[in-house]
Amino acid sequence: MLSNYCGSEGVFGMARKRHSDEDCLKILRQVELDLAGGADVAKACQSAGIRDVTYYTWRKWTL
């Protein structure tokens, strides 16, 4: 189910970067570690190379 939200074609048909389920979970773990270290969500997501909206979407589907 998470794979449906780890990347898809945009509204205009432009391909986006797609992540495997394992990649999504690895990025989520990295962001969570950054957050535990005191970073805010925007900075943690930026260092992981994703948008904060993506983080919240992936997190919603992994809970």
Secondary structure, 3 states (H helix, E strand, C coil): CHHHHCCCCCCCCCCCCCCCHHHHHHHHHHHHHHHHCCCCHHHHHHHHCCCHHHHHHHHHHHC
